[in-house]
């Protein structure tokens, strides 16, 4: 494989991720605004994004901090929200596991929903790619989104409360996740997990400290796992009878 091939994969990742800048920009801007309203200065807001670099976990932790939630609950909730990243890492291992340790460490830091979704779709489609090409593409998917997130965080922290509520920046959060989740519901087990989590999250939203989010996530994962086992057994029986 030539260096130019890796460069081509990198730039393809940049192009594929470009639409997500339209999401990460307002998303990061909203986080910066909320961080300023919570009493964080610009440096603290930026440090928050640099250290965590996980939008949903950052919003969860910030909201709980504003409600004076015990620190232990804040940490558990943020970790629970980010448990999906551990599953992302497990899914990416067959494709990126042979890369050098320093590259895998950097990839672990920048693993977010957009980079995972784009990479998995492309890796499954391009079975001929080497590990170097896959890693180049993966980093390409973050080359625009990550800087946009940091710049937007600083901008939001600077402007703070001057952004009117009527602008409705908070709409980008559900839209971002819906745009990523929709194409990934490729099996019946995925659909079961999604709808069970949604159904449980509605009544669980009444629970304090955002604990309902943890419960809904666990319910969805358990339902998805059981559904996958059930479908596998059904297919095995069908093959036996055939």
CORQUIWO-V746702 format. One record per pair of residues at least 24 apart in sequence whose C-alpha atoms are under 7 Angstrom apart, sorted by the first residue. I is the first residue (numbers start at 1). J is the second residue. If there is no record, write none. Layout:
i = [I	I]
j = [J	J]
This chain:
i = [6	6	6	9	9	9	10	10	10	10	11	12	13	13	13	13	14	14	14	14	16	17	18	20	21	21	21	23	23	24	24	24	25	25	25	26	26	27	27	28	28	28	29	29	29	29	30	30	30	31	31	31	32	32	32	32	32	33	33	33	33	35	36	36	37	37	38	41	42	42	42	45	45	46	46	46	49	54	57	57	64	69	80	88	95	96	96	96	98	99	110	114	115	115	117	189	189	189	190	192	192	192	193	193	193	193	194	196	196]
j = [132	133	136	133	136	137	136	137	139	140	140	137	137	138	140	141	140	141	143	144	141	141	144	145	144	145	148	172	176	145	148	149	148	149	152	169	172	172	173	149	152	153	152	153	155	156	156	169	170	59	153	156	153	154	155	156	157	156	157	160	161	157	157	160	160	161	66	157	154	157	158	153	157	150	153	154	150	112	81	82	209	209	214	116	131	131	134	135	131	131	142	180	141	142	180	224	227	228	224	223	224	227	220	221	223	224	220	220	223]
